Amino acid sequence: MRTGIAVAGACVLGFASLHAGDAELSVRVRLTVAGDVPTAVRMALVGEASTIWQRAGVRLVWAPPTGAAAPGLRVLVVHRPAPAPEGEWPVGELVMATAQTPGGTVPVPIAFVSIESSWQILATANLPPEPQKLTHRRLGVVLGRAVAHEIGHYLLATPTHAASGLMRARIAAADFADLREGGFFLDRRASRWLLDDAGLAGARPHASTGFHYTPR
C-alpha cells in the first residue's frame, strides 16, 4: 500500500469528534526525527498528532525506533524533497516495506513526512512575520497533522481519502498552518469503523479488510 497527502495553493484535509473521553485504543508509533529539528518542533509535532487521535478515542504511544520488524508504525520525519505536479507538493507518504525475521518475511509499514514540504506550507500560507518560537510551534503542528494523516492510513488500512476531515487527500496551505483546530478531525464513519470490533480488535487489520472511502 502506498498512500500520501499533498498540499497546493488551494488544496484540502480534516476530522469530527466521536469520543471526548479517554482513549479506547493504544497504538505504538516508533518515531524518528531528523537531528537538526529543534526540540520545540518535535514537542509540537507529538502534541498535535496525539491530540488529534485522542479525540477519536485512540492513544498514541510514542516509542524510539527499534528493530525493523518491531510492532507498530514507524514514522520518519526527514529531509525528503520529492517531485510533484506543478502547484502542489507531497507532505507525507505511507509505504509498506518488508523485513526478514526468523519466522519469515513480515510487512513493515513506514510513514515518511517531509520537513521541506512542511516549510513550503509555511512559506505559502501568507503568514505575517512572527517570533521564531511561534514559527517552530507552527512547523511542529504542520508536521503533527501530516503524521496524524499517515497514522490514519495505517489504522484504517486504506489508500483511499475522505472528502473532508483529517483524511482529505489535499489541504490548503493556510488551513494546514492554522494553529486553530480547524477541520483536523477523523470523520464519524471512519471513527465508528475503527472502534468497532470488526475494525480494530487488538491489532491493525490487513489492507484487504480495511476501511474504504467512497470515491468522489
Number of C-alpha atoms within 10 A of each C-alpha: 13 14 18 24 23 23 26 20 15 13 18 24 29 26 26 20 17 18 16 10 10 12 15 12 18 14 19 15 18 19 19 16 18 12 9 8 14 13 13 16 23 22 15 20 25 20 15 25 24 20 19 26 26 21 21 28 22 22 20 21 13 15 14 11 15 11 7 17 18 13 15 19 25 24 23 21 23 17 15 15 14 11 8 10 9 7 10 21 23 22 28 27 22 26 16 13 14 14 13 12 10 5 6 7 11 13 12 18 20 23 25 22 28 23 23 16 23 26 17 17 26 19 13 16 16 11 12 5 8 8 7 9 10 14 18 20 21 23 24 28 27 30 30 26 27 31 29 27 33 29 24 21 24 26 22 24 21 21 20 18 24 21 17 20 22 29 31 23 22 26 26 19 26 21 21 30 27 15 15 10 14 14 20 26 25 27 21 16 12 22 22 15 15 25 17 11 10 12 21 16 12 10 13 17 19 13 16 8 12 21 21 15 14 9 8 6
